[in-house]
Amino acid sequence: MDPKQLAGEQAAAYVENNMVIGLGTGSTACWAIKKIGERIANEGLQLTCTATSIQSEKLAEQFHIPLTDIAQVSSIDITIDGADEIDRQLDMIKGGGGALLREKIIANITKYYIIVADESKYVAQLGAFGIPVEVVPFGWQRTAEHLEKLGAKPTLRKKEQETFITDNGNYILDCDFGLINDAASLETSIHNIPGVVVCGLFISRAHKLILGKKDGSTEEITTKR
Protein backbone atom coordinates (compact mmCIF):
# COMPACT_ATOMS: atom_id res chain seq x y z
CA MET A 1 0.00 0.00 0.00
CA ASP A 2 1.10 3.57 -0.71
CA PRO A 3 2.83 4.99 2.42
CA LYS A 4 0.74 8.15 2.08
CA GLN A 5 -2.44 6.08 2.04
CA LEU A 6 -1.28 4.16 5.12
CA ALA A 7 -0.70 7.36 7.07
CA GLY A 8 -3.87 9.10 5.93
CA GLU A 9 -6.17 6.18 6.65
CA GLN A 10 -4.61 5.56 10.05
CA ALA A 11 -5.20 9.18 11.03
CA ALA A 12 -8.87 8.91 10.05
CA ALA A 13 -9.29 6.30 12.80
CA TYR A 14 -8.95 9.11 15.37
CA VAL A 15 -12.17 10.71 14.15
CA GLU A 16 -15.12 10.11 16.47
CA ASN A 17 -18.84 10.77 16.27
CA ASN A 18 -20.02 14.37 16.76
CA MET A 19 -16.53 15.85 16.31
CA VAL A 20 -15.61 19.02 14.47
CA ILE A 21 -12.93 18.04 11.93
CA GLY A 22 -10.44 20.09 9.91
CA LEU A 23 -9.70 18.61 6.49
CA GLY A 24 -6.16 19.26 5.26
CA THR A 25 -4.78 19.67 1.78
CA GLY A 26 -2.36 17.58 -0.27
CA SER A 27 -1.65 14.10 -1.54
CA THR A 28 -1.49 12.49 1.92
CA ALA A 29 -4.34 14.37 3.57
CA CYS A 30 -6.59 13.37 0.66
CA TRP A 31 -6.40 9.75 1.81
CA ALA A 32 -7.69 10.79 5.22
CA ILE A 33 -10.56 12.68 3.59
CA LYS A 34 -11.52 9.65 1.52
CA LYS A 35 -11.40 7.38 4.58
CA ILE A 36 -13.52 9.81 6.61
CA GLY A 37 -16.06 9.74 3.78
CA GLU A 38 -16.10 5.93 3.90
CA ARG A 39 -16.60 5.98 7.66
CA ILE A 40 -19.51 8.40 7.34
CA ALA A 41 -21.12 6.10 4.78
CA ASN A 42 -20.45 2.86 6.68
CA GLU A 43 -20.79 3.96 10.30
CA GLY A 44 -23.22 6.86 10.06
CA LEU A 45 -20.81 9.27 11.77
CA GLN A 46 -22.23 12.72 12.45
CA LEU A 47 -19.45 15.23 11.81
CA THR A 48 -18.98 18.94 11.26
CA CYS A 49 -16.11 19.49 8.81
CA THR A 50 -14.28 22.50 7.44
CA ALA A 51 -11.62 22.39 4.72
CA THR A 52 -8.28 24.15 4.27
CA SER A 53 -8.65 24.66 0.51
CA ILE A 54 -11.10 24.70 -2.37
CA GLN A 55 -9.39 21.51 -3.60
CA SER A 56 -10.19 19.72 -0.32
CA GLU A 57 -13.74 21.09 -0.32
CA LYS A 58 -14.34 19.52 -3.73
CA LEU A 59 -12.90 16.18 -2.58
CA ALA A 60 -15.06 16.25 0.55
CA GLU A 61 -18.16 16.93 -1.51
CA GLN A 62 -17.26 14.02 -3.78
CA PHE A 63 -17.29 11.71 -0.74
CA HIS A 64 -20.47 13.24 0.72
CA ILE A 65 -18.71 14.78 3.72
CA PRO A 66 -20.78 17.60 5.26
CA LEU A 67 -18.96 20.94 5.14
CA THR A 68 -19.35 24.03 7.29
CA ASP A 69 -17.90 27.47 6.61
CA ILE A 70 -15.03 28.40 8.93
CA ALA A 71 -17.09 31.43 10.04
CA GLN A 72 -19.40 28.98 11.83
CA VAL A 73 -16.57 27.15 13.63
CA SER A 74 -14.76 28.58 16.66
CA SER A 75 -12.97 25.38 17.73
CA ILE A 76 -11.91 22.20 15.92
CA ASP A 77 -11.45 18.86 17.70
CA ILE A 78 -9.04 17.27 15.21
CA THR A 79 -7.36 18.48 12.03
CA ILE A 80 -5.57 16.01 9.76
CA ASP A 81 -3.10 17.64 7.41
CA GLY A 82 0.16 17.00 5.58
CA ALA A 83 3.60 18.60 5.67
CA ASP A 84 6.38 19.25 3.18
CA GLU A 85 8.99 18.79 5.92
CA ILE A 86 8.64 17.93 9.59
CA ASP A 87 11.45 17.67 12.13
CA ARG A 88 12.00 15.75 15.37
CA GLN A 89 10.21 18.45 17.40
CA LEU A 90 7.26 18.24 14.96
CA ASP A 91 7.92 21.74 13.65
CA MET A 92 7.05 21.95 9.96
CA ILE A 93 7.28 23.62 6.61
CA LYS A 94 3.92 23.61 4.83
CA GLY A 95 2.42 25.34 1.82
CA GLY A 96 3.73 23.36 -1.13
CA GLY A 97 0.12 23.05 -2.25
CA GLY A 98 -0.52 26.76 -1.78
CA ALA A 99 -3.06 26.49 1.06
CA LEU A 100 -0.83 27.72 3.89
CA LEU A 101 -2.99 30.64 5.05
CA ARG A 102 -6.16 28.59 5.48
CA GLU A 103 -4.11 25.75 6.93
CA LYS A 104 -2.63 28.04 9.58
CA ILE A 105 -5.99 29.62 10.45
CA ILE A 106 -7.48 26.18 10.98
CA ALA A 107 -4.42 24.91 12.86
CA ASN A 108 -4.73 27.86 15.23
CA ILE A 109 -8.16 26.77 16.47
CA THR A 110 -7.47 23.02 16.49
CA LYS A 111 -7.30 21.13 19.79
CA TYR A 112 -5.44 18.11 18.38
CA TYR A 113 -3.42 18.53 15.19
CA ILE A 114 -2.41 15.32 13.39
CA ILE A 115 0.16 15.44 10.60
CA VAL A 116 0.32 12.64 8.03
CA ALA A 117 3.33 12.07 5.80
CA ASP A 118 5.55 9.49 4.18
CA GLU A 119 8.93 8.92 5.80
CA SER A 120 10.79 11.10 3.28
CA LYS A 121 9.23 14.20 4.87
CA TYR A 122 10.68 13.45 8.34
CA VAL A 123 13.98 15.32 8.65
CA ALA A 124 16.62 16.16 11.22
CA GLN A 125 16.62 19.86 10.28
CA LEU A 126 14.18 21.99 8.33
CA GLY A 127 15.22 23.90 5.24
CA ALA A 128 15.88 21.57 2.31
CA PHE A 129 12.33 22.44 1.22
CA GLY A 130 11.95 26.17 0.62
CA ILE A 131 9.58 28.14 2.84
CA PRO A 132 6.43 29.28 1.03
CA VAL A 133 5.53 32.87 1.93
CA GLU A 134 2.09 34.16 0.94
CA VAL A 135 2.23 37.85 0.05
CA VAL A 136 -0.21 40.48 -1.19
CA PRO A 137 0.23 41.25 -4.90
CA PHE A 138 0.73 44.99 -4.28
CA GLY A 139 4.45 45.68 -4.07
CA TRP A 140 5.41 42.02 -3.91
CA GLN A 141 8.80 42.90 -5.39
CA ARG A 142 9.56 45.08 -2.35
CA THR A 143 8.41 42.28 -0.04
CA ALA A 144 10.80 39.94 -1.85
CA GLU A 145 13.65 42.41 -1.26
CA HIS A 146 12.96 42.36 2.50
CA LEU A 147 12.99 38.56 2.45
CA GLU A 148 16.36 38.68 0.69
CA LYS A 149 17.69 40.85 3.53
CA LEU A 150 16.71 38.04 5.92
CA GLY A 151 18.86 35.66 3.86
CA ALA A 152 16.30 34.19 1.50
CA LYS A 153 16.44 33.51 -2.21
CA PRO A 154 12.79 34.17 -3.11
CA THR A 155 11.15 32.91 -6.30
CA LEU A 156 7.67 33.95 -7.39
CA ARG A 157 5.63 30.77 -7.75
CA LYS A 158 4.30 30.04 -11.23
CA LYS A 159 1.77 27.56 -12.54
CA GLU A 160 1.66 26.80 -16.26
CA GLN A 161 3.82 29.89 -16.94
CA GLU A 162 1.38 32.15 -15.08
CA THR A 163 1.75 33.61 -11.59
CA PHE A 164 0.21 31.20 -9.08
CA ILE A 165 -2.78 32.73 -7.27
CA THR A 166 -3.83 31.34 -3.88
CA ASP A 167 -7.43 30.68 -2.88
CA ASN A 168 -7.22 34.06 -1.13
CA GLY A 169 -6.08 35.97 -4.22
CA ASN A 170 -2.45 36.36 -3.14
CA TYR A 171 0.97 35.40 -4.53
CA ILE A 172 3.49 32.95 -3.08
CA LEU A 173 7.23 33.54 -2.84
CA ASP A 174 9.10 30.26 -2.37
CA CYS A 175 12.08 31.19 -0.21
CA ASP A 176 15.29 29.19 0.03
CA PHE A 177 16.92 30.00 3.39
CA GLY A 178 19.13 26.92 3.42
CA LEU A 179 19.08 24.80 6.56
CA ILE A 180 17.28 26.62 9.36
CA ASN A 181 18.84 26.87 12.82
CA ASP A 182 16.10 28.85 14.60
CA ALA A 183 12.77 28.28 12.89
CA ALA A 184 10.68 30.07 15.54
CA SER A 185 12.72 33.26 15.27
CA LEU A 186 12.66 33.12 11.48
CA GLU A 187 8.87 32.72 11.45
CA THR A 188 8.52 35.88 13.56
CA SER A 189 10.94 37.84 11.37
CA ILE A 190 9.11 36.87 8.18
CA HIS A 191 5.72 37.78 9.62
CA ASN A 192 7.03 41.24 10.59
CA ILE A 193 7.63 42.18 6.94
CA PRO A 194 4.90 44.43 5.48
CA GLY A 195 3.18 42.64 2.62
CA VAL A 196 3.60 39.18 4.12
CA VAL A 197 0.27 37.50 4.82
CA VAL A 198 1.64 34.29 6.33
CA CYS A 199 4.64 31.99 6.00
CA GLY A 200 4.83 28.23 5.78
CA LEU A 201 6.71 27.66 9.03
CA PHE A 202 4.37 25.93 11.48
CA ILE A 203 6.08 25.99 14.88
CA SER A 204 4.85 24.22 18.04
CA ARG A 205 1.50 23.30 16.51
CA ALA A 206 1.45 19.58 15.70
CA HIS A 207 0.56 17.07 18.43
CA LYS A 208 1.03 13.83 16.50
CA LEU A 209 2.86 12.70 13.37
CA ILE A 210 1.79 9.54 11.56
CA LEU A 211 4.45 8.33 9.15
CA GLY A 212 3.72 5.83 6.40
CA LYS A 213 6.69 3.71 5.40
CA LYS A 214 7.71 1.87 2.25
CA ASP A 215 7.81 -1.46 4.08
CA GLY A 216 4.07 -1.19 4.78
CA SER A 217 4.42 -0.16 8.42
CA THR A 218 3.50 3.07 10.16
CA GLU A 219 4.99 5.00 13.05
CA GLU A 220 3.25 7.42 15.37
CA ILE A 221 5.30 10.17 17.00
CA THR A 222 3.64 12.30 19.67
CA THR A 223 4.72 15.49 21.39
CA LYS A 224 3.20 17.45 24.25
CA ARG A 225 1.83 20.88 23.41
ChimeraX commands (.cxc) that place a marker at each C-alpha (Angstrom):
marker #1 position 0.00,0.00,0.00 radius 0.5
marker #1 position 1.10,3.57,-0.71 radius 0.5
marker #1 position 2.83,4.99,2.42 radius 0.5
marker #1 position 0.74,8.15,2.08 radius 0.5
marker #1 position -2.44,6.08,2.04 radius 0.5
marker #1 position -1.28,4.16,5.12 radius 0.5
marker #1 position -0.70,7.36,7.07 radius 0.5
marker #1 position -3.87,9.10,5.93 radius 0.5
marker #1 position -6.17,6.18,6.65 radius 0.5
marker #1 position -4.61,5.56,10.05 radius 0.5
marker #1 position -5.20,9.18,11.03 radius 0.5
marker #1 position -8.87,8.91,10.05 radius 0.5
marker #1 position -9.29,6.30,12.80 radius 0.5
marker #1 position -8.95,9.11,15.37 radius 0.5
marker #1 position -12.17,10.71,14.15 radius 0.5
marker #1 position -15.12,10.11,16.47 radius 0.5
marker #1 position -18.84,10.77,16.27 radius 0.5
marker #1 position -20.02,14.37,16.76 radius 0.5
marker #1 position -16.53,15.85,16.31 radius 0.5
marker #1 position -15.61,19.02,14.47 radius 0.5
marker #1 position -12.93,18.04,11.93 radius 0.5
marker #1 position -10.44,20.09,9.91 radius 0.5
marker #1 position -9.70,18.61,6.49 radius 0.5
marker #1 position -6.16,19.26,5.26 radius 0.5
marker #1 position -4.78,19.67,1.78 radius 0.5
marker #1 position -2.36,17.58,-0.27 radius 0.5
marker #1 position -1.65,14.10,-1.54 radius 0.5
marker #1 position -1.49,12.49,1.92 radius 0.5
marker #1 position -4.34,14.37,3.57 radius 0.5
marker #1 position -6.59,13.37,0.66 radius 0.5
marker #1 position -6.40,9.75,1.81 radius 0.5
marker #1 position -7.69,10.79,5.22 radius 0.5
marker #1 position -10.56,12.68,3.59 radius 0.5
marker #1 position -11.52,9.65,1.52 radius 0.5
marker #1 position -11.40,7.38,4.58 radius 0.5
marker #1 position -13.52,9.81,6.61 radius 0.5
marker #1 position -16.06,9.74,3.78 radius 0.5
marker #1 position -16.10,5.93,3.90 radius 0.5
marker #1 position -16.60,5.98,7.66 radius 0.5
marker #1 position -19.51,8.40,7.34 radius 0.5
marker #1 position -21.12,6.10,4.78 radius 0.5
marker #1 position -20.45,2.86,6.68 radius 0.5
marker #1 position -20.79,3.96,10.30 radius 0.5
marker #1 position -23.22,6.86,10.06 radius 0.5
marker #1 position -20.81,9.27,11.77 radius 0.5
marker #1 position -22.23,12.72,12.45 radius 0.5
marker #1 position -19.45,15.23,11.81 radius 0.5
marker #1 position -18.98,18.94,11.26 radius 0.5
marker #1 position -16.11,19.49,8.81 radius 0.5
marker #1 position -14.28,22.50,7.44 radius 0.5
marker #1 position -11.62,22.39,4.72 radius 0.5
marker #1 position -8.28,24.15,4.27 radius 0.5
marker #1 position -8.65,24.66,0.51 radius 0.5
marker #1 position -11.10,24.70,-2.37 radius 0.5
marker #1 position -9.39,21.51,-3.60 radius 0.5
marker #1 position -10.19,19.72,-0.32 radius 0.5
marker #1 position -13.74,21.09,-0.32 radius 0.5
marker #1 position -14.34,19.52,-3.73 radius 0.5
marker #1 position -12.90,16.18,-2.58 radius 0.5
marker #1 position -15.06,16.25,0.55 radius 0.5
marker #1 position -18.16,16.93,-1.51 radius 0.5
marker #1 position -17.26,14.02,-3.78 radius 0.5
marker #1 position -17.29,11.71,-0.74 radius 0.5
marker #1 position -20.47,13.24,0.72 radius 0.5
marker #1 position -18.71,14.78,3.72 radius 0.5
marker #1 position -20.78,17.60,5.26 radius 0.5
marker #1 position -18.96,20.94,5.14 radius 0.5
marker #1 position -19.35,24.03,7.29 radius 0.5
marker #1 position -17.90,27.47,6.61 radius 0.5
marker #1 position -15.03,28.40,8.93 radius 0.5
marker #1 position -17.09,31.43,10.04 radius 0.5
marker #1 position -19.40,28.98,11.83 radius 0.5
marker #1 position -16.57,27.15,13.63 radius 0.5
marker #1 position -14.76,28.58,16.66 radius 0.5
marker #1 position -12.97,25.38,17.73 radius 0.5
marker #1 position -11.91,22.20,15.92 radius 0.5
marker #1 position -11.45,18.86,17.70 radius 0.5
marker #1 position -9.04,17.27,15.21 radius 0.5
marker #1 position -7.36,18.48,12.03 radius 0.5
marker #1 position -5.57,16.01,9.76 radius 0.5
marker #1 position -3.10,17.64,7.41 radius 0.5
marker #1 position 0.16,17.00,5.58 radius 0.5
marker #1 position 3.60,18.60,5.67 radius 0.5
marker #1 position 6.38,19.25,3.18 radius 0.5
marker #1 position 8.99,18.79,5.92 radius 0.5
marker #1 position 8.64,17.93,9.59 radius 0.5
marker #1 position 11.45,17.67,12.13 radius 0.5
marker #1 position 12.00,15.75,15.37 radius 0.5
marker #1 position 10.21,18.45,17.40 radius 0.5
marker #1 position 7.26,18.24,14.96 radius 0.5
marker #1 position 7.92,21.74,13.65 radius 0.5
marker #1 position 7.05,21.95,9.96 radius 0.5
marker #1 position 7.28,23.62,6.61 radius 0.5
marker #1 position 3.92,23.61,4.83 radius 0.5
marker #1 position 2.42,25.34,1.82 radius 0.5
marker #1 position 3.73,23.36,-1.13 radius 0.5
marker #1 position 0.12,23.05,-2.25 radius 0.5
marker #1 position -0.52,26.76,-1.78 radius 0.5
marker #1 position -3.06,26.49,1.06 radius 0.5
marker #1 position -0.83,27.72,3.89 radius 0.5
marker #1 position -2.99,30.64,5.05 radius 0.5
marker #1 position -6.16,28.59,5.48 radius 0.5
marker #1 position -4.11,25.75,6.93 radius 0.5
marker #1 position -2.63,28.04,9.58 radius 0.5
marker #1 position -5.99,29.62,10.45 radius 0.5
marker #1 position -7.48,26.18,10.98 radius 0.5
marker #1 position -4.42,24.91,12.86 radius 0.5
marker #1 position -4.73,27.86,15.23 radius 0.5
marker #1 position -8.16,26.77,16.47 radius 0.5
marker #1 position -7.47,23.02,16.49 radius 0.5
marker #1 position -7.30,21.13,19.79 radius 0.5
marker #1 position -5.44,18.11,18.38 radius 0.5
marker #1 position -3.42,18.53,15.19 radius 0.5
marker #1 position -2.41,15.32,13.39 radius 0.5
marker #1 position 0.16,15.44,10.60 radius 0.5
marker #1 position 0.32,12.64,8.03 radius 0.5
marker #1 position 3.33,12.07,5.80 radius 0.5
marker #1 position 5.55,9.49,4.18 radius 0.5
marker #1 position 8.93,8.92,5.80 radius 0.5
marker #1 position 10.79,11.10,3.28 radius 0.5
marker #1 position 9.23,14.20,4.87 radius 0.5
marker #1 position 10.68,13.45,8.34 radius 0.5
marker #1 position 13.98,15.32,8.65 radius 0.5
marker #1 position 16.62,16.16,11.22 radius 0.5
marker #1 position 16.62,19.86,10.28 radius 0.5
marker #1 position 14.18,21.99,8.33 radius 0.5
marker #1 position 15.22,23.90,5.24 radius 0.5
marker #1 position 15.88,21.57,2.31 radius 0.5
marker #1 position 12.33,22.44,1.22 radius 0.5
marker #1 position 11.95,26.17,0.62 radius 0.5
marker #1 position 9.58,28.14,2.84 radius 0.5
marker #1 position 6.43,29.28,1.03 radius 0.5
marker #1 position 5.53,32.87,1.93 radius 0.5
marker #1 position 2.09,34.16,0.94 radius 0.5
marker #1 position 2.23,37.85,0.05 radius 0.5
marker #1 position -0.21,40.48,-1.19 radius 0.5
marker #1 position 0.23,41.25,-4.90 radius 0.5
marker #1 position 0.73,44.99,-4.28 radius 0.5
marker #1 position 4.45,45.68,-4.07 radius 0.5
marker #1 position 5.41,42.02,-3.91 radius 0.5
marker #1 position 8.80,42.90,-5.39 radius 0.5
marker #1 position 9.56,45.08,-2.35 radius 0.5
marker #1 position 8.41,42.28,-0.04 radius 0.5
marker #1 position 10.80,39.94,-1.85 radius 0.5
marker #1 position 13.65,42.41,-1.26 radius 0.5
marker #1 position 12.96,42.36,2.50 radius 0.5
marker #1 position 12.99,38.56,2.45 radius 0.5
marker #1 position 16.36,38.68,0.69 radius 0.5
marker #1 position 17.69,40.85,3.53 radius 0.5
marker #1 position 16.71,38.04,5.92 radius 0.5
marker #1 position 18.86,35.66,3.86 radius 0.5
marker #1 position 16.30,34.19,1.50 radius 0.5
marker #1 position 16.44,33.51,-2.21 radius 0.5
marker #1 position 12.79,34.17,-3.11 radius 0.5
marker #1 position 11.15,32.91,-6.30 radius 0.5
marker #1 position 7.67,33.95,-7.39 radius 0.5
marker #1 position 5.63,30.77,-7.75 radius 0.5
marker #1 position 4.30,30.04,-11.23 radius 0.5
marker #1 position 1.77,27.56,-12.54 radius 0.5
marker #1 position 1.66,26.80,-16.26 radius 0.5
marker #1 position 3.82,29.89,-16.94 radius 0.5
marker #1 position 1.38,32.15,-15.08 radius 0.5
marker #1 position 1.75,33.61,-11.59 radius 0.5
marker #1 position 0.21,31.20,-9.08 radius 0.5
marker #1 position -2.78,32.73,-7.27 radius 0.5
marker #1 position -3.83,31.34,-3.88 radius 0.5
marker #1 position -7.43,30.68,-2.88 radius 0.5
marker #1 position -7.22,34.06,-1.13 radius 0.5
marker #1 position -6.08,35.97,-4.22 radius 0.5
marker #1 position -2.45,36.36,-3.14 radius 0.5
marker #1 position 0.97,35.40,-4.53 radius 0.5
marker #1 position 3.49,32.95,-3.08 radius 0.5
marker #1 position 7.23,33.54,-2.84 radius 0.5
marker #1 position 9.10,30.26,-2.37 radius 0.5
marker #1 position 12.08,31.19,-0.21 radius 0.5
marker #1 position 15.29,29.19,0.03 radius 0.5
marker #1 position 16.92,30.00,3.39 radius 0.5
marker #1 position 19.13,26.92,3.42 radius 0.5
marker #1 position 19.08,24.80,6.56 radius 0.5
marker #1 position 17.28,26.62,9.36 radius 0.5
marker #1 position 18.84,26.87,12.82 radius 0.5
marker #1 position 16.10,28.85,14.60 radius 0.5
marker #1 position 12.77,28.28,12.89 radius 0.5
marker #1 position 10.68,30.07,15.54 radius 0.5
marker #1 position 12.72,33.26,15.27 radius 0.5
marker #1 position 12.66,33.12,11.48 radius 0.5
marker #1 position 8.87,32.72,11.45 radius 0.5
marker #1 position 8.52,35.88,13.56 radius 0.5
marker #1 position 10.94,37.84,11.37 radius 0.5
marker #1 position 9.11,36.87,8.18 radius 0.5
marker #1 position 5.72,37.78,9.62 radius 0.5
marker #1 position 7.03,41.24,10.59 radius 0.5
marker #1 position 7.63,42.18,6.94 radius 0.5
marker #1 position 4.90,44.43,5.48 radius 0.5
marker #1 position 3.18,42.64,2.62 radius 0.5
marker #1 position 3.60,39.18,4.12 radius 0.5
marker #1 position 0.27,37.50,4.82 radius 0.5
marker #1 position 1.64,34.29,6.33 radius 0.5
marker #1 position 4.64,31.99,6.00 radius 0.5
marker #1 position 4.83,28.23,5.78 radius 0.5
marker #1 position 6.71,27.66,9.03 radius 0.5
marker #1 position 4.37,25.93,11.48 radius 0.5
marker #1 position 6.08,25.99,14.88 radius 0.5
marker #1 position 4.85,24.22,18.04 radius 0.5
marker #1 position 1.50,23.30,16.51 radius 0.5
marker #1 position 1.45,19.58,15.70 radius 0.5
marker #1 position 0.56,17.07,18.43 radius 0.5
marker #1 position 1.03,13.83,16.50 radius 0.5
marker #1 position 2.86,12.70,13.37 radius 0.5
marker #1 position 1.79,9.54,11.56 radius 0.5
marker #1 position 4.45,8.33,9.15 radius 0.5
marker #1 position 3.72,5.83,6.40 radius 0.5
marker #1 position 6.69,3.71,5.40 radius 0.5
marker #1 position 7.71,1.87,2.25 radius 0.5
marker #1 position 7.81,-1.46,4.08 radius 0.5
marker #1 position 4.07,-1.19,4.78 radius 0.5
marker #1 position 4.42,-0.16,8.42 radius 0.5
marker #1 position 3.50,3.07,10.16 radius 0.5
marker #1 position 4.99,5.00,13.05 radius 0.5
marker #1 position 3.25,7.42,15.37 radius 0.5
marker #1 position 5.30,10.17,17.00 radius 0.5
marker #1 position 3.64,12.30,19.67 radius 0.5
marker #1 position 4.72,15.49,21.39 radius 0.5
marker #1 position 3.20,17.45,24.25 radius 0.5
marker #1 position 1.83,20.88,23.41 radius 0.5
marker link #1:1,2 radius 0.2
marker link #1:2,3 radius 0.2
marker link #1:3,4 radius 0.2
marker link #1:4,5 radius 0.2
marker link #1:5,6 radius 0.2
marker link #1:6,7 radius 0.2
marker link #1:7,8 radius 0.2
marker link #1:8,9 radius 0.2
marker link #1:9,10 radius 0.2
marker link #1:10,11 radius 0.2
marker link #1:11,12 radius 0.2
marker link #1:12,13 radius 0.2
marker link #1:13,14 radius 0.2
marker link #1:14,15 radius 0.2
marker link #1:15,16 radius 0.2
marker link #1:16,17 radius 0.2
marker link #1:17,18 radius 0.2
marker link #1:18,19 radius 0.2
marker link #1:19,20 radius 0.2
marker link #1:20,21 radius 0.2
marker link #1:21,22 radius 0.2
marker link #1:22,23 radius 0.2
marker link #1:23,24 radius 0.2
marker link #1:24,25 radius 0.2
marker link #1:25,26 radius 0.2
marker link #1:26,27 radius 0.2
marker link #1:27,28 radius 0.2
marker link #1:28,29 radius 0.2
marker link #1:29,30 radius 0.2
marker link #1:30,31 radius 0.2
marker link #1:31,32 radius 0.2
marker link #1:32,33 radius 0.2
marker link #1:33,34 radius 0.2
marker link #1:34,35 radius 0.2
marker link #1:35,36 radius 0.2
marker link #1:36,37 radius 0.2
marker link #1:37,38 radius 0.2
marker link #1:38,39 radius 0.2
marker link #1:39,40 radius 0.2
marker link #1:40,41 radius 0.2
marker link #1:41,42 radius 0.2
marker link #1:42,43 radius 0.2
marker link #1:43,44 radius 0.2
marker link #1:44,45 radius 0.2
marker link #1:45,46 radius 0.2
marker link #1:46,47 radius 0.2
marker link #1:47,48 radius 0.2
marker link #1:48,49 radius 0.2
marker link #1:49,50 radius 0.2
marker link #1:50,51 radius 0.2
marker link #1:51,52 radius 0.2
marker link #1:52,53 radius 0.2
marker link #1:53,54 radius 0.2
marker link #1:54,55 radius 0.2
marker link #1:55,56 radius 0.2
marker link #1:56,57 radius 0.2
marker link #1:57,58 radius 0.2
marker link #1:58,59 radius 0.2
marker link #1:59,60 radius 0.2
marker link #1:60,61 radius 0.2
marker link #1:61,62 radius 0.2
marker link #1:62,63 radius 0.2
marker link #1:63,64 radius 0.2
marker link #1:64,65 radius 0.2
marker link #1:65,66 radius 0.2
marker link #1:66,67 radius 0.2
marker link #1:67,68 radius 0.2
marker link #1:68,69 radius 0.2
marker link #1:69,70 radius 0.2
marker link #1:70,71 radius 0.2
marker link #1:71,72 radius 0.2
marker link #1:72,73 radius 0.2
marker link #1:73,74 radius 0.2
marker link #1:74,75 radius 0.2
marker link #1:75,76 radius 0.2
marker link #1:76,77 radius 0.2
marker link #1:77,78 radius 0.2
marker link #1:78,79 radius 0.2
marker link #1:79,80 radius 0.2
marker link #1:80,81 radius 0.2
marker link #1:81,82 radius 0.2
marker link #1:82,83 radius 0.2
marker link #1:83,84 radius 0.2
marker link #1:84,85 radius 0.2
marker link #1:85,86 radius 0.2
marker link #1:86,87 radius 0.2
marker link #1:87,88 radius 0.2
marker link #1:88,89 radius 0.2
marker link #1:89,90 radius 0.2
marker link #1:90,91 radius 0.2
marker link #1:91,92 radius 0.2
marker link #1:92,93 radius 0.2
marker link #1:93,94 radius 0.2
marker link #1:94,95 radius 0.2
marker link #1:95,96 radius 0.2
marker link #1:96,97 radius 0.2
marker link #1:97,98 radius 0.2
marker link #1:98,99 radius 0.2
marker link #1:99,100 radius 0.2
marker link #1:100,101 radius 0.2
marker link #1:101,102 radius 0.2
marker link #1:102,103 radius 0.2
marker link #1:103,104 radius 0.2
marker link #1:104,105 radius 0.2
marker link #1:105,106 radius 0.2
marker link #1:106,107 radius 0.2
marker link #1:107,108 radius 0.2
marker link #1:108,109 radius 0.2
marker link #1:109,110 radius 0.2
marker link #1:110,111 radius 0.2
marker link #1:111,112 radius 0.2
marker link #1:112,113 radius 0.2
marker link #1:113,114 radius 0.2
marker link #1:114,115 radius 0.2
marker link #1:115,116 radius 0.2
marker link #1:116,117 radius 0.2
marker link #1:117,118 radius 0.2
marker link #1:118,119 radius 0.2
marker link #1:119,120 radius 0.2
marker link #1:120,121 radius 0.2
marker link #1:121,122 radius 0.2
marker link #1:122,123 radius 0.2
marker link #1:123,124 radius 0.2
marker link #1:124,125 radius 0.2
marker link #1:125,126 radius 0.2
marker link #1:126,127 radius 0.2
marker link #1:127,128 radius 0.2
marker link #1:128,129 radius 0.2
marker link #1:129,130 radius 0.2
marker link #1:130,131 radius 0.2
marker link #1:131,132 radius 0.2
marker link #1:132,133 radius 0.2
marker link #1:133,134 radius 0.2
marker link #1:134,135 radius 0.2
marker link #1:135,136 radius 0.2
marker link #1:136,137 radius 0.2
marker link #1:137,138 radius 0.2
marker link #1:138,139 radius 0.2
marker link #1:139,140 radius 0.2
marker link #1:140,141 radius 0.2
marker link #1:141,142 radius 0.2
marker link #1:142,143 radius 0.2
marker link #1:143,144 radius 0.2
marker link #1:144,145 radius 0.2
marker link #1:145,146 radius 0.2
marker link #1:146,147 radius 0.2
marker link #1:147,148 radius 0.2
marker link #1:148,149 radius 0.2
marker link #1:149,150 radius 0.2
marker link #1:150,151 radius 0.2
marker link #1:151,152 radius 0.2
marker link #1:152,153 radius 0.2
marker link #1:153,154 radius 0.2
marker link #1:154,155 radius 0.2
marker link #1:155,156 radius 0.2
marker link #1:156,157 radius 0.2
marker link #1:157,158 radius 0.2
marker link #1:158,159 radius 0.2
marker link #1:159,160 radius 0.2
marker link #1:160,161 radius 0.2
marker link #1:161,162 radius 0.2
marker link #1:162,163 radius 0.2
marker link #1:163,164 radius 0.2
marker link #1:164,165 radius 0.2
marker link #1:165,166 radius 0.2
marker link #1:166,167 radius 0.2
marker link #1:167,168 radius 0.2
marker link #1:168,169 radius 0.2
marker link #1:169,170 radius 0.2
marker link #1:170,171 radius 0.2
marker link #1:171,172 radius 0.2
marker link #1:172,173 radius 0.2
marker link #1:173,174 radius 0.2
marker link #1:174,175 radius 0.2
marker link #1:175,176 radius 0.2
marker link #1:176,177 radius 0.2
marker link #1:177,178 radius 0.2
marker link #1:178,179 radius 0.2
marker link #1:179,180 radius 0.2
marker link #1:180,181 radius 0.2
marker link #1:181,182 radius 0.2
marker link #1:182,183 radius 0.2
marker link #1:183,184 radius 0.2
marker link #1:184,185 radius 0.2
marker link #1:185,186 radius 0.2
marker link #1:186,187 radius 0.2
marker link #1:187,188 radius 0.2
marker link #1:188,189 radius 0.2
marker link #1:189,190 radius 0.2
marker link #1:190,191 radius 0.2
marker link #1:191,192 radius 0.2
marker link #1:192,193 radius 0.2
marker link #1:193,194 radius 0.2
marker link #1:194,195 radius 0.2
marker link #1:195,196 radius 0.2
marker link #1:196,197 radius 0.2
marker link #1:197,198 radius 0.2
marker link #1:198,199 radius 0.2
marker link #1:199,200 radius 0.2
marker link #1:200,201 radius 0.2
marker link #1:201,202 radius 0.2
marker link #1:202,203 radius 0.2
marker link #1:203,204 radius 0.2
marker link #1:204,205 radius 0.2
marker link #1:205,206 radius 0.2
marker link #1:206,207 radius 0.2
marker link #1:207,208 radius 0.2
marker link #1:208,209 radius 0.2
marker link #1:209,210 radius 0.2
marker link #1:210,211 radius 0.2
marker link #1:211,212 radius 0.2
marker link #1:212,213 radius 0.2
marker link #1:213,214 radius 0.2
marker link #1:214,215 radius 0.2
marker link #1:215,216 radius 0.2
marker link #1:216,217 radius 0.2
marker link #1:217,218 radius 0.2
marker link #1:218,219 radius 0.2
marker link #1:219,220 radius 0.2
marker link #1:220,221 radius 0.2
marker link #1:221,222 radius 0.2
marker link #1:222,223 radius 0.2
marker link #1:223,224 radius 0.2
marker link #1:224,225 radius 0.2
view
